Amino acid sequence: MKEEAGLVLGLGCERRTPAEEVIALAERALADAGASAGDLRLVASLDARAEEPAILAAAKHFSVPAVFYDAATLEAEASRLANPSEIVFAHTGCHGVAEGAALVGAGGKAVLIVPKIVSAHATAALAGPAALRVEEYRQAAEVA
């Protein structure tokens, strides 16, 4: 898969989670990364959530496409997850929806910029080019 610039927002949620909750969590992930909506290029999730209104609303809110991957594709990223979950695996067939979807969407050389964060009914993670994380560390070193 070709590496592309920009961040990928991975999302997971329970069925019928309010769109406002998912969007607020997504905004928090962007803020945690020091990023803006303009830095986002995709919203990604598990294919079982392809019709989930909250995830579709988040993609519309950020004016980016929503892409969905099957559990086997997300599970292929298990070794790169910061927060693998046996509970998530039992329910979905993959050890992480938000982190896995973000990594798949961002490509094989991508890294987690913001590991999984959670709200009452949703999860979010951001992935992107490793250079973004390196730049973040450089900026932190300059401040220290």
Contact map, one row per residue, 1 for C-alpha under 8 A:
111000000000000000000000000000000000000000000000000000000000000000000000000000000000000000000000000000000011000000000000000000000000000000000000
111100000000000000000000000000000000000000000000000000000000000000000000000000000000000000000000000000000010000000000000000000000000000000000000
111110000000000000000000000000000000000000000000000000000000000000000000000000000000000000000000000000000111110000000000000000001000000000000000
011111000000000000000000000000000000000000000000000000000000000000000000000000000000000000000000000000000110000000000000000000001000000000000000
001111100000000000000000000000000000000000000000000000000000000000000000000000000000000000000000000000000000000000000000000000011000000000000000
000111110000000000000000000000000000001110000000000000000000000000000000000000000000000000000000000000000000000000000000000000011000000000000000
000011111000000000000000000000000000001111000000000000000000000000000000000000000000000000000000000000000100000000000000000001111000000000000000
000001111100000000000000000000000000000111110000000000000000000000000000000000000000000000000000000001101100000000000000000001110000000000000000
000000111110000000000000010000000000000101110000000000000000000000000000000000000000000000000000010011000000000000000000000111100000000000000000
000000011111000000000000000000000000000000111000000000000000000000000000000000000000000000000000111111100000000000000000000111100000000000000000
000000001111100000000100010000000000000000111000000000100000000000000000000000000000000000000000111011000000000000000000011110000000000000000000
000000000111110000000000000000000000000000001100100000100000000000000000000000000000000000000000110000000000000000000000011100000000000000000000
000000000011111010000100000000000000000000000000000000000000000000000000000000000000000000000000000000000000000000000000111000000000000000000000
000000000001111110000000000000000000000000000000000000000000000000000000000000000000000000000000000000000000000000000000110000000000000000000000
000000000000111110000000000000000000000000000000100100000000000000000000000000000000000000000000000000000000000000000000000000000000000000000000
000000000000011111000000000000000000000000000000000111000000000000000000000000000000000000000000000000000000000000000000000000000000000000000000
000000000000111111101100000000000000000000000000000001000000000000000000000000000000000000000000000000000000000000000000110000000000000000000000
000000000000000111111100000000000000000000000000000001000000000000000000000000000000000000000000000000000000000000000000000000000000000000000000
000000000000000011111110000000000000000000000000000011101100000000000000000000000000000000000000000000000000000000000000000000000000000000000000
000000000000000001111111000000000000000000000000000001000000000000000000000000000000000000000000000000000000000000000000000000000000000000000000
000000000000000011111111100000000000000000000000000000000000000000000000000000000000000000000000000000000000000000000010110000000000000000000000
000000000010100011111111110000000000000000000000000001100100000000000000000000000000000000000000000000000000000000000000011000000000000000000000
000000000000000000111111111000000000000000000000000001001100100000000000000000000000000000000000000000000000000000000000000000000000000000000000
000000000000000000011111111100000000000000000000000000000000000000000000000000000000000000000000000000000000000000000000000000000000000000000000
000000000000000000001111111110000000000000000000000000000000000000000000000000000000000000000000000000000000000000001110011100000000000000000000
000000001010000000000111111111000000000000000000000000000100000000000000000000000000000000000000000000000000000000000000000100000000000000000000
000000000000000000000011111111100000100000000000000000000000000000000000000000000000000000000000000000000000000000000000000000000000000000000000
000000000000000000000001111111110000000000000000000000000000000000000000000000000000000000000000000000000000000000000000000000000000000000000000
000000000000000000000000111111111000000000000000000000000000000000000000000000000000000000000000000000000000000001001000000111000000000000000000
000000000000000000000000011111111111100000000000000000000000000000000000000000000000000000000000000000000000000000000000000001000000000000000000
000000000000000000000000001111111111000000000000000000000000000000000000000000000000000000000000000000000000000000000000000000000000000000000000
000000000000000000000000000111111110000000000000000000000000000000000000000000000000000000000000000000000000000001000000000000000000000000000000
000000000000000000000000000011111110000000000000000000000000000000000000000000000000000000000000000000000000000011000000000000000000000000000000
000000000000000000000000000001111111000000000000000000000000000000000000000000000000000000000000000000000000000000000000000000000000000000000000
000000000000000000000000000001111111101000000000000000000000000000000000000000000000000000000000000000000000000000000000000000000000000000000000
000000000000000000000000000001100111111100000000000000000000000000000000000000000000000000000000000000000000000000000000000000000000000000000000
000000000000000000000000001001000011111100000000000000000000010000000000000000000000000000000000000000000000000000000000000000000000000000000000
000000000000000000000000000000000001111110000000000000000000010000000000000000000000000000000000000000000000000000000000000000000000000000000000
000001100000000000000000000000000011111110000000000000000000000000000000000000000000000000000000000000000000000000000000000000000000000000000000
000001111000000000000000000000000001111111100000000000000000010100000000000000000000000000000000000000000000000000000000000000000000000000000000
000001110000000000000000000000000000011111100000000000000000000110000000000000000000000000000000000000000000000000000000000000000000000000000000
000000111000000000000000000000000000000111110000000000000010000111100000000000000000000000000000000000001000000000000000000000000000000000000000
000000011110000000000000000000000000000111111000000000100110000111100000000000000000000000000000000001000000000000000000000000000000000000000000
000000011110000000000000000000000000000001111100000000000000000001111000000000000000000000000000010011001000000000000000000000000000000000000000
000000000111000000000000000000000000000000111110110000000000000001111000000000000000000000000000110011000000000000000000000000000000000000000000
000000000001000000000000000000000000000000011111110000000000000000011110010000000000000000000000100010000000000000000000000000000000000000000000
000000000000000000000000000000000000000000001111110000000000000000011110000000000000000000000000000000000000000000000000000000000000000000000000
000000000000000000000000000000000000000000000111111000000000000000000100000000000000000000000000000000000000000000000000000000000000000000000000
000000000001001000000000000000000000000000001111111100100000000000010000000000000000000000000000000000000000000000000000000000000000000000000000
000000000000000000000000000000000000000000001111111100110000000000110000000000000000000000000000000000000000000000000000000000000000000000000000
000000000000000000000000000000000000000000000001111110010000000000000000000000000000000000000000000000000000000000000000000000000000000000000000
000000000000001100000000000000000000000000000000111111110000000000000000000000000000000000000000000000000000000000000000000000000000000000000000
000000000000000100100000000000000000000000000000001111111000000000000000000000000000000000000000000000000000000000000000000000000000000000000000
000000000000000111110110000000000000000000000000000111111100000000000000000000000000000000000000000000000000000000000000000000000000000000000000
000000000011000000100100000000000000000000100000110111111110000001000000000000000000000000000000000000000000000000000000000000000000000000000000
000000000000000000000000000000000000000000000000011111111111000001000000000000000000000000000000000000000000000000000000000000000000000000000000
000000000000000000100010000000000000000000000000000011111111100000000000000000000000000000000000000000000000000000000000000000000000000000000000
000000000000000000100110010000000000000000100000000001111111110000000000000000000000000000000000000000000000000000000000000000000000000000000000
000000000000000000000000000000000000000001100000000000111111111111000000000000000000000000000000000000000000000000000000000000000000000000000000
000000000000000000000000000000000000000000000000000000011111111110000000000000000000000000000000000000000000000000000000000000000000000000000000
000000000000000000000010000000000000000000000000000000001111111000000000000000000000000000000000000000000000000000000000000000000000000000000000
000000000000000000000000000000000000110100000000000000000111111100000000000000000000000000000000000000000000000000000000000000000000000000000000
000000000000000000000000000000000000000000000000000000000011111110000000000000000000000000000000000000000000000000000000000000000000000000000000
000000000000000000000000000000000000000111100000000000000011011111000000000000000000000000000000000000000000000000000000000000000000000000000000
000000000000000000000000000000000000000011100000000000000011001111100000000000000000000000000000000000000000000000000000000000000000000000000000
000000000000000000000000000000000000000001111000000000110010000111110000000000000000000000000000000000000000000000000000000000000000000000000000
000000000000000000000000000000000000000001111000010000000000000011111000000000000000000000000000000000001000000000000000000000000000000000000000
000000000000000000000000000000000000000000011110110000000000000001111100000000000000000000000000000010000000000000000000000000000000000000000000
000000000000000000000000000000000000000000011110000000000000000000111110110000000000000000000000000010000000000000000000000000000000000000000000
000000000000000000000000000000000000000000000111000000000000000000011111110000000000000000000000000000000000000000000000000000000000000000000000
000000000000000000000000000000000000000000000110000000000000000000001111111000000000000000011100000000000000000000000000000000000000000000000000
000000000000000000000000000000000000000000000000000000000000000000000111111100000000000000001100000000000000000000000000000000000000000000000000
000000000000000000000000000000000000000000000000000000000000000000001111111110000000000000000000000000010000000000000000000000000000000000000000
000000000000000000000000000000000000000000000100000000000000000000001111111111000000000000000111100110010000000000000000000000000000000000000000
000000000000000000000000000000000000000000000000000000000000000000000011111111000000000000001111000100000000000000000000000000000000000000000000
000000000000000000000000000000000000000000000000000000000000000000000001111111100000000000000000000000000000000000000000000000000000000000000000
000000000000000000000000000000000000000000000000000000000000000000000000111111111000000000000000000100110000000000000000000000000000000000000000
000000000000000000000000000000000000000000000000000000000000000000000000011111111001000000000111000100000000000000000000000000000000000000000000
000000000000000000000000000000000000000000000000000000000000000000000000000111111000000000000000000000000000000000000000000000000000000000000000
000000000000000000000000000000000000000000000000000000000000000000000000000011111100000000000000000000000000000000000000000000000000000000000000
000000000000000000000000000000000000000000000000000000000000000000000000000011111111000000000001001100000000000000000000000000000000000000000000
000000000000000000000000000000000000000000000000000000000000000000000000000000011111000000000000001000000000000000110000000000000000000000000000
000000000000000000000000000000000000000000000000000000000000000000000000000000001111100000000001001000000000000000110000000000000000000000000000
000000000000000000000000000000000000000000000000000000000000000000000000000001001111110000000011000000000000000000000000000000000000000000000000
000000000000000000000000000000000000000000000000000000000000000000000000000000000011111110000011000000000000000000000000000000000000000000000000
000000000000000000000000000000000000000000000000000000000000000000000000000000000001111111000010000000000000000000000000000000000000000000000000
000000000000000000000000000000000000000000000000000000000000000000000000000000000000111111100010000000000000000000000000000000000000000000000000
000000000000000000000000000000000000000000000000000000000000000000000000000000000000111111111111100000000000000000000000000000000000000000000000
000000000000000000000000000000000000000000000000000000000000000000000000000000000000111111111111000000000000000000000000000000000000000000000000
000000000000000000000000000000000000000000000000000000000000000000000000000000000000011111111100000000000000000000000000000000000000000000000000
000000000000000000000000000000000000000000000000000000000000000000000000000000000000001111111000000000000000000000000000000000000000000000000000
000000000000000000000000000000000000000000000000000000000000000000000010000000000000000111111110000000000000000000000000000000000000000000000000
000000000000000000000000000000000000000000000000000000000000000000000011001000000000000111111110000000000000000000000000000000000000000000000000
000000000000000000000000000000000000000000000000000000000000000000000011011001000000000111011111100000000000000000000000000000000000000000000000
000000000000000000000000000000000000000000000000000000000000000000000000011001000001111110011111100100000000000000000000000000000000000000000000
000000000000000000000000000000000000000000000000000000000000000000000000011001001011100110000111111110000000000000000000000000000000000000000000
000000000111000000000000000000000000000000001100000000000000000000000000010000000000000100000111111110000000000000000000000000000000000000000000
000000001111000000000000000000000000000000011000000000000000000000000000000000000000000000000001111111000000000000010000001110000000000000000000
000000000110000000000000000000000000000000000000000000000000000000000000000000001110000000000001111111100000000100110000000111100000000000000000
000000000100000000000000000000000000000000000000000000000000000000000000011011001000000000000011111111110000000000000000000000000000000000000000
000000001110000000000000000000000000000000011100000000000000000000011000010000000000000000000001111111111000000000000000000000000000000000000000
000000011110000000000000000000000000000000111000000000000000000000000000000000000000000000000000011111111100000100000000000011100000000000000000
000000010100000000000000000000000000000000000000000000000000000000000000000010000000000000000000001111111111011100000000000001110000000000000000
000000000000000000000000000000000000000000000000000000000000000000000000110010000000000000000000000111111111000000000000000000000000000000000000
000000010000000000000000000000000000000001010000000000000000000000100000000000000000000000000000000011111110000000000000000000000000000000000000
001100110000000000000000000000000000000000000000000000000000000000000000000000000000000000000000000001111111110000000000000000111000000000000000
111100000000000000000000000000000000000000000000000000000000000000000000000000000000000000000000000000111111110000000000000000010000000000000000
101000000000000000000000000000000000000000000000000000000000000000000000000000000000000000000000000000110111110000000000000000000000000000000000
001000000000000000000000000000000000000000000000000000000000000000000000000000000000000000000000000000000111111000000000000000001100000000000000
001000000000000000000000000000000000000000000000000000000000000000000000000000000000000000000000000000100111111100000000000000111100000000000000
000000000000000000000000000000000000000000000000000000000000000000000000000000000000000000000000000000100000111110000000000000111100100000000000
000000000000000000000000000000000000000000000000000000000000000000000000000000000000000000000000001001100000011111100000000011110000000000000000
000000000000000000000000000000001000000000000000000000000000000000000000000000000000000000000000000000000000001111100000000011110001100000000000
000000000000000000000000000010011000000000000000000000000000000000000000000000000000000000000000000000000000000111111000000011100000000000000000
000000000000000000000000000000000000000000000000000000000000000000000000000000000110000000000000001000000000000111111000000111000000000000000000
000000000000000000000000000000000000000000000000000000000000000000000000000000000110000000000000011000000000000001111100001111000000000000000000
000000000000000000000000100010000000000000000000000000000000000000000000000000000000000000000000000000000000000001111110001110000000000000000000
000000000000000000000000100000000000000000000000000000000000000000000000000000000000000000000000000000000000000000011111111100000000000000000000
000000000000000000001000100000000000000000000000000000000000000000000000000000000000000000000000000000000000000000001111111000000000000000000000
000000000000000000000000000000000000000000000000000000000000000000000000000000000000000000000000000000000000000000000111110000000000000000000000
000000000000110010001000000000000000000000000000000000000000000000000000000000000000000000000000000000000000000000000111111000000000000000000000
000000000011110010001100100000000000000000000000000000000000000000000000000000000000000000000000000000000000000000000111111100000000000000000000
000000000011100000000100100000000000000000000000000000000000000000000000000000000000000000000000010000000000000000011110111110000000000000000000
000000001111000000000000110010000000000000000000000000000000000000000000000000000000000000000000011000000000000000111100011111000000000000000000
000000001110000000000000000010000000000000000000000000000000000000000000000000000000000000000000011001000000000111111000001111100000000000000000
000000111100000000000000000011000000000000000000000000000000000000000000000000000000000000000000001001100000000111110000000111110000000000000000
000000111100000000000000000000000000000000000000000000000000000000000000000000000000000000000000001001100100011111000000000011111000000000000000
000011110000000000000000000000000000000000000000000000000000000000000000000000000000000000000000000000100110011110000000000001111101000000000000
001111100000000000000000000000000000000000000000000000000000000000000000000000000000000000000000000000000100111000000000000000111111100000000000
000000000000000000000000000000000000000000000000000000000000000000000000000000000000000000000000000000000000111000000000000000011111110000000000
000000000000000000000000000000000000000000000000000000000000000000000000000000000000000000000000000000000000000000000000000000001111111000000000
000000000000000000000000000000000000000000000000000000000000000000000000000000000000000000000000000000000000000010000000000000011111111100000000
000000000000000000000000000000000000000000000000000000000000000000000000000000000000000000000000000000000000001010000000000000001111111110000000
000000000000000000000000000000000000000000000000000000000000000000000000000000000000000000000000000000000000000000000000000000000111111111000000
000000000000000000000000000000000000000000000000000000000000000000000000000000000000000000000000000000000000000000000000000000000011111111100000
000000000000000000000000000000000000000000000000000000000000000000000000000000000000000000000000000000000000000000000000000000000001111111110000
000000000000000000000000000000000000000000000000000000000000000000000000000000000000000000000000000000000000000000000000000000000000111111111000
000000000000000000000000000000000000000000000000000000000000000000000000000000000000000000000000000000000000000000000000000000000000011111111100
000000000000000000000000000000000000000000000000000000000000000000000000000000000000000000000000000000000000000000000000000000000000001111111110
000000000000000000000000000000000000000000000000000000000000000000000000000000000000000000000000000000000000000000000000000000000000000111111111
000000000000000000000000000000000000000000000000000000000000000000000000000000000000000000000000000000000000000000000000000000000000000011111111
000000000000000000000000000000000000000000000000000000000000000000000000000000000000000000000000000000000000000000000000000000000000000001111111
000000000000000000000000000000000000000000000000000000000000000000000000000000000000000000000000000000000000000000000000000000000000000000111111
000000000000000000000000000000000000000000000000000000000000000000000000000000000000000000000000000000000000000000000000000000000000000000011111
